[in-house]
Amino acid sequence: MRNEVVVQKLIGYIEKIMNYCIGKDYNSFIADTKLVEACVFNLSQMGELVNKLDEAFTAAHREIPWRSIYGLRNRIVHDYEGVNLNLVWEIIAEDLSTLQTQLMMLLGK
């Protein structure tokens, strides 16, 4: 049950980020500091949640990049060499939709 709740929350964070970025491109993204901060915050929250999943659950679903999600959280929270906004945008523009689909499949949706 706990894993399902975490996955639902992850999907919620993805939906927030995707809604924030409707109609945006990289230049408009980086020009809007509030948008950047909102997206970075939600990505870091996703990393926190991933760490709460059962190890057996993540091992059973290796198609999802759990470690990368948590690793991004570490980079954001600890600000290792600054947050790479190009990487953040690539994740938003190229990866979140796929991740959302994968997570929804885990819930049978």
Secondary structure, DSSP 8 states (H G I E B T S, - for coil): -HHHHHHHHHHHHHHHHHHHTTT--HHHHHH-HHHHHHHHHHHHHHHHHHTTS-HHHHHHTTTS-HHHHHHHHHHHHHTTTS--HHHHHHIIIIIHHHHHHHHHHHTT-
